[in-house]
C-alpha cells in the first residue's frame, strides 16, 4: 500500500532534522566517525540551513506511515545546469526500512523531475554506503568518484550517480 507523501512547509522542517539525526547514527556508524556524523548533521540539517535550502527553491518531501507519522524524507533541486535535477537527500528511518518507503520516495522524486522536464537526475552517495545497491537496482549508474572537503578535516567520499529519463 502506498504511503502518503507531502511537500514540506517551513513549519515541518523539524521532522527532517529529527529523521536525519535518527537515521544517520545507524546508516553511517560503520562508515564515519561519530564526530564526523555530528559535524555533518549540524552543517546540513540545522533548521536554519534547511530553511535556506527551502527558500532557495529546493523541494522537500516527507513520507508518512499508516498512522501519519513521518518516516522518511527526500530533497530535490530542479534545473541545475539546464535540465538536470539533483537528489540531495533521501533517508528513511531504520524501523521503516524494508517497507518500500525509500522506493516510493525515489519514484516520487523521479516523477517530480520528469514533470519539470528534467533529462537527468543525479545524486551523490558515499562509496561505502549499502544504498549504492539500491540506486543501481533502480536505474542509476556511477558517473565518477568525488571527494568533497566539507571542512573541519572531513571529506565526503562519494560516487556521483545519474538516472537518465
Secondary structure, DSSP 8 states (H G I E B T S, - for coil): ---EEEE--GGGHHHHHHHHHHHHHHHTTTTS-HHHHHHHHHHHHSHHHHHHHHHHT-EEEEEE-TTS-EEEEEEEEEEETTTEEEEEEEEE-GGGTTTTHHHHHHHHHHHHHHHTT-SEEEEEEETT-THHHHHHHTT-EEEEEEEEEEETTEEEEEEEEEEE-
